[in-house]
Amino acid sequence: MTPKALKANGVLVLGGGIAGIQAALDLASSQVKVYLVEKTPSLGGRMAQLDKTFPTMDCAI
Amino acid sequence: MMDAGRHPNIDVLTNAELIRLGGFPGNFRATVKKHPRYVDESLCTGCGLCVEDCPVVVHNEFEVGMGARKAIYSPFAQAVPNTHIIDRENCLNGDFLVCTNCMNACDRNAINYDDPGEELQLDVGAVVVATGFDVYDASAIPSYGYGLYDNVLTNMEFERVLNATGPTHGHIVRPSDRRVPKRIAFVQCVGSRGEGKEAGCEYCSRFCCMNAIKDCLLVKQHEPSIEELIVFYIDMRAAGKGFEEFYQRSREMPELRYVRGRPAKIFEDPASKDLLIAVEDGETGEVGRVRADMVVLSTGAVAAGSNAGLAGVLGIDCDENGFFKVETRYGSPLHTAREGIYICGCAAGVNDISDSVAQGSGAASEAEKYVVKLPAPEEPEEKPIIDSSGPPRVGIFLCHCGINIAGVLDIDSLKAYAEGLPDVVYVENNLFLCADDGQRLIQEKIVEHGLNRVVAAACTPRTHEPIFRESCEQIGLNPYLFEMVNVRDQCSWVHTNVPRIATEKAKDLIKMGVARARILQPLYRQSIPVKQSVLVVGGGVAGMSAALNLDAQGIKVYLIEKKGRLGGKLNNLARVYPANLSAFELSRTMVEMVGSSRVEAMASTEIASITGYIGNFDVSTTNGNFKVGSIVLATGGDIYAPGDEFEYGRYENVITNQELEDILYQSKGTVEIGGDVTGTVAFIQCVGSRDPGKNPACSRFCCPTTIKQAIRLRESGVNVVVLHRDMRTVGARAEEHYRHARELGVRFVRYTPERPPHVAGDGTRARRLEIRELALGRTLEIDVDHVVLAAGMVPNETSTARLQDILKVPRGADGFFMELHSKLGPVETTTEGVFVAGCVSGPKDIADSIAQGAAAAAKAAAIVTHETVPIEPTTCTVQEDLCRACGKCVEICDFHAPAIVEVSPGVHVARINQALCKGCGTCASWCPTGAIVSLHFTDEQINSMMDALLAG
């Protein structure tokens, strides 16, 4: 499982929705360089379009 | 989103896509094409002057076509990055046209019509695929009239209608005549759970049921005058933590009616533009037409159209539905067939938000194995520091929160009022203070007006205070000189119908906030050293997944298991769906991987005590003591043990799912139960679940488990009947298996909790099931040879209670551990440094538990990869000259933070461990001599607020 030749220090995250942002943040806080690539002009994905999330009714942004 | 845009280790590349991937795991070479924006990101401030001058108006995709935007635009108010972009297809600057309005309007010269875009070469160790889903195109089902009838909307469109920033500013009106609808109908499963060609995908899109329930509650909030909300559904799939309770709460709404039935067709009354929904009520069998002013189609998710192309670039496969194919060999939902490429969220199938978040963290954890981490961040050179010792200069920022606040409160009146408060030198209002430009505005005004105290009258500090504090800190203002007043939740939301009074209340709250802000003192975060190891409690799939992930990242792991061997519930299962893996093989694989790793696994080991705090836990077990920096709790849950329900215990042939699983495990080929002929087996769902008296929650995995077992039995020639309330086959492939079971001839009969099935028998055996058949209104009698009770999951009372006591992790009303945030923090807890994974926080299936294990590993690793961890300075502290060491604080503190120490011979005082203290202030209020000060909430600060309020 563990790769033998480690070299690069970045991870490519494809997709800037809620899952991709979470992955990027977790990697970054473990001191990993992240390239977060999003196809559309801004981050947020579907979640940014929602009004509120249940059950806490927090703002989806 | 904002955090990702700000993190120094994250490069955000928007308007970009991967076009080539070479190399191998640990050393991929990725080519990313950044499409031209025609606006220079480094120059654009997002001021919007260009938008005003742009002559082109087109449909706005973000508003799903309902709103309008210009050809140069920012996708939405809080967009990250907030750089504008030109839509060149609609732009009037081209070969034959020469409009240069935006270029003329931009005073930063950020516009470049000839922007060629850019290709970047990136060296990366791993790839995380989180490309999401596309929304099903509802016009593919012509009988529902989407695109033909004005008042038929999709759920995504309706979300924008409900949204304060949306095209209608949160006012619910129907498109045909802008009238507030009185009756809204929701149609579920549009494009999901399809039967036949026209009806879309076969799978269940999983989130639409909860989305419809949420929307119904929001409609009532937005338009209290709504007369009727009708939800047409097949099965109400409220399967997730807290979901069933949320659903039951919605059922108490008098305006809301749930009708079981899939509409055949929707007609429009051409005169009124009302809609007529032709539907058969599945419970009464009545066929009729229901009139509604507006219809919301709960459209599901389909695989992103770009998946096939991207799969080619990545060298992985798509499944028959077009989603990326998961490599199920390890039981994990995160793996693809290609090493070094991981997958999360809706890229591999439909997931809800909390599962997507957990999978995102899990995929991060998997990816971390293939990279060299960056060196610890260097201490920033001299940061600017704004001196706050002089007289207070308060700046007040009023946020509109779209119309959440400004739609109710009178902003002008608040602004005028705020300007008159003592020491206030600047007041400003803004549409979204949380957006990039709002934050920048605060920073600019701090500098411009020499502000040394900042008050934001906005939303809740729970989610937004950290953002504001960080902006203050960046510009040099101590973050604890920031005060937040919640005029949204406490004024505009709760007093929506009385705007004048709500505004008066907001004035009072702002006045109090300013009074406190004036005497706030700067506080400084301390750093404490971190032990570079992790404790994982529980050796089931979630715990093993966490341990293996941490180990692969080179982190020292202690894995302790109470029982004699690792494996947890996997040891009691025969097969694991959806991949039909052998549970024995999966368990053995994982246990062997743990065995061959550096994980220090200890079976038959229990925790004696844990003391300490984030970064520094002292763990004492029955098998030795050690120190760790963070902890993952993965102790699982218990299968509900039925009492005498359905004659369990009375008749020997009434057994549980779990007991059947043992039999299936023993059986080779045909299944024999108790050695006799196995004619008919009846399953009864929801035993010990969805029962307000016992356990109101849905246990989520029992429906898929029953399907799995029913298929196995049916394939052996057994007749199978499943008695259920709703078949909740959510999760990967569960719906497809449900369909397969029906095709094999498994019978499904619905019952209601008011009329549960009755088990009749004689002597020691059940012989017959009696069930009221809803559609036909008669009682069915089914001769049975075995009755299988689908028992749900309950918390392991002893172990969770004990861990709660030791680590102060709160438990919910259901007895399971409570996550930090049910959606956005599914593996975090309120106890810093302590994480949860798997069934310890609520029922989950194997795949979700494995993903959560990986997610918790990512969180635990983030702490121990740093040398130090900062601690919040909003704690309590003792003025030692006033302390007489009575010990009251030691006695009452839940967190063991205070201790009595001898400071000089014979002189004792209380001291509070700053790392353990939560700043709750309980000790400060109990201290008989007033020696304890609750920093950031001092008596003086609280009194100043009271004085300001009472001064009138």
Interface residues (C-beta under 8 A of the other chain):
Chain A: M1 T2 P3 K4 A5 L6 K7 A8 N9 G10 V11 L12 V13 L14 G15 G16 G17 I18 A19 G20 I21 Q22 A23 A24 L25 D26 L27 A28 S29 S30 Q31 V32 K33 V34 Y35 L36 V37 E38 K39 T40 P41 S42 L43 G44 G45 R46 M47 A48 Q49 L50 D51 K52 T53 F54 P55 T56 D58 C59 I61
Chain B: M1 D3 A4 G5 H7 P8 N9 I10 D11 V12 L13 T14 N15 A16 E17 L18 P25 G26 N27 F28 A30 V32 R37 F62 V64 S74 P75 F76 Q78 A79 V80 P81 N82 T83 I85 L122 D123 V124 G125 A126 V127 V128 V129 A130 T131 G132 F133 M156 E159 R160 L162 N163 A164 G166 G170 M210 I213 K214 L217 L218 G242 F243 E245 F246 S306 L310 E339 G340 C344 G345 C346 A347 N351 I353 S356 V357 Q359 G360 S361 A363 A364 S365 A367 E368 K369 Y370 V371 V372 K373 L374 P375 A376 P377 C434 C459 T463 A552 Q553 M593 H821 S822 K823 L824 A855 A858 K859 A861 A862 T865 H866
